Amino acid sequence: MTKPGKKRARAASDAAAGSRHEEPGEGGVEEAVAFIAEQAGALRKLAERHNLDVLHYLLGMTKLEADEHLRLRSKRKLS
């Protein structure tokens, strides 16, 4: 049986070495917002498929907000 502390130590060393298994959003605000937009879009489709109207609407609003944030942020970088 392995101790939980050893698992954490290995995970921390992997993250320090630039592992590809980092949590979403570890790369900064833009990466986090892009991830949220992508996941909200996928969840929105799932909600629509199962006739979950309120969730479909709320996830659509979440995706719109994330997309708008990305658009405005990239616009600021260009100027």
C-alpha positions in Angstrom: 0.0 0.0 0.0 1.4 3.4 -0.9 1.1 6.4 1.4 -0.9 9.4 0.2 2.1 11.7 0.8 4.2 9.8 -1.7 1.6 10.3 -4.4 1.5 14.0 -3.8 5.3 14.3 -3.9 5.4 12.6 -7.2 2.6 14.7 -8.7 4.4 17.9 -7.5 7.7 16.8 -9.1 5.8 16.0 -12.4 4.3 19.5 -12.4 7.6 21.1 -11.7 9.1 19.2 -14.6 6.5 20.6 -17.0 4.2 17.6 -17.1 1.4 17.6 -19.7 -1.0 16.5 -16.9 -1.4 20.0 -15.4 -4.8 21.1 -14.2 -6.7 23.3 -16.7 -6.0 27.0 -16.2 -2.4 26.5 -14.9 -1.3 28.5 -18.0 -3.0 31.7 -17.1 -6.2 33.6 -17.6 -6.6 33.1 -21.3 -6.1 29.4 -21.1 -8.6 29.1 -18.3 -11.2 31.1 -20.1 -10.7 29.2 -23.3 -11.1 25.9 -21.4 -14.3 27.2 -19.7 -15.7 28.2 -23.1 -14.9 24.8 -24.7 -16.4 22.8 -21.8 -19.5 25.1 -21.5 -20.1 24.5 -25.2 -19.9 20.7 -24.8 -22.1 20.7 -21.7 -24.6 23.0 -23.4 -25.0 20.4 -26.2 -25.5 17.7 -23.6 -28.1 19.7 -21.8 -29.9 20.4 -25.1 -29.9 16.7 -26.0 -31.7 15.9 -22.7 -34.1 18.8 -22.8 -32.6 20.6 -19.8 -33.7 24.0 -20.9 -32.5 26.1 -18.0 -29.1 24.5 -18.0 -28.9 24.8 -21.8 -29.6 28.6 -21.4 -27.2 29.1 -18.5 -24.4 27.2 -20.2 -25.0 29.2 -23.4 -24.7 32.4 -21.4 -21.5 31.1 -19.8 -20.0 30.3 -23.2 -20.9 33.7 -24.6 -19.3 35.5 -21.6 -16.1 33.4 -21.9 -16.0 34.1 -25.7 -16.5 37.8 -25.1 -13.8 37.9 -22.5 -11.3 36.2 -24.9 -12.4 38.6 -27.7 -11.9 41.7 -25.6 -8.6 40.5 -24.2 -7.1 39.7 -27.6 -8.4 43.1 -28.9 -6.5 44.9 -26.0 -3.3 43.0 -26.9 -3.5 44.1 -30.5 -3.7 47.8 -29.7 
